[in-house]
Structures are given as structure tokens and as C-alpha cells.
Amino acid sequence: MPKLNAEIAHIRAINPGGKRFDSKWSVSERNSFKNLLLLCVPHHTTIDGASSADYPVELLEEWKASREGESVEALDGLTGLT
């Protein structure tokens, strides 16, 4: 039986103290599609774990752009996602 192996990760943490938190981004911006990245469970655990410094915002944004391609522009305006 297939099992779901995906989680939605925040590129910039939603809460202060979280990985890659950026106080310049509003709560709405941090919950927007632009700040979300679909990852497998092990990679989500890795980027938010002990070696999170190896995964800066710029790298995660590159991953997002390469995976979503040009279609991401149509979805960037989505806000209020949880």
C-alpha cells in the first residue's frame, strides 16, 4: 500500500526561533505559497535539524524554483496557507 512521504516545509520559519526565521517577513508572507516547499519527510527533517545551517534560504529558494518551474508565478500570490 502506498504511503505519503511528503511534508510542507517553511523556507523561512513561521515563528521566532525557528530555522531561517526572518522578522522582516510578515506572518502572512511566511504562510504564503512563496515561502513553502514540498519535501520528502527525511529531507524536511534534515533541513530543520542539526545541519540546518547547510540549507540557507537561498538554496531552498533555488530548490523551489527548479522543482516548480515557471508555473510557480501563478501560485506566488497565495496567502494564508497553513
N, C-alpha and C positions, 0 to 999 in steps of 0.2 A: 504494500500500500504506500503510495507517495506521501511524503511528509514535507510540510512547509519549512524551508530553510532560508528564510529572508526576514530581515528586520529593517525598519525605517530608522536611519541614524540622522542625528542633527550634525551638520558640519560645524556650526558654532553652537555650543551648549545653550539650552533653553534657560538654565538657571546659573546664577553666580557660583563660582567654584567648580563648575563643570568643565569638561575638556573643551578647550578652544573658545571659552566664553568671551564675548565681545560686547562690552557695555554700550558701545556706540550703536548697536543694533537694538531696535525696539522688540518687545515681546512678539508683536505681530510679524516683524521681519524674521525673527528667529523661528517662528512657526510657519513661515511661508514655504512654498514648494522650492523656492530658490535655495533654501538652506537645508533641504532634506536629501538624503542619499540612500538608495536601497542597497543593502549589503547582505551577504550571507551571514549567518549567526557567528561563525568563527571570526570573520573579518571585523564585524561590529565589535565583538569582544576585544579584539586586538587593537583597533584604533582608539578605543576608550580605555585600554588597560595600561599596564606599566610602561609600555613603549609608545605611548600616545604622542610624545614629542617627535617621533619619527613620521608623524602624519599631520603636518600643518594644514591650515585652511586651504592654502594654495594648491597643495597636492590633491586634497579631497575635491576641490572645485574642478581640477583637471579630470579626475576620475568621472565626476558627474557629467561634465561636458562631453567626454569621449563616449560615455555609455548612452547618453540621451540624445546626442547629436543636435541637429538643427531644430528638432521638434520641441526642445526644451523652452524655446522662446514663447511658444503658445501657452505654456503652463506656468511661466515665471510669475504671472500676476496672481496666482492662487495664494490666498492668505487664510489665516485662522485654522490651519490644519493641525491636527494632533495625532 
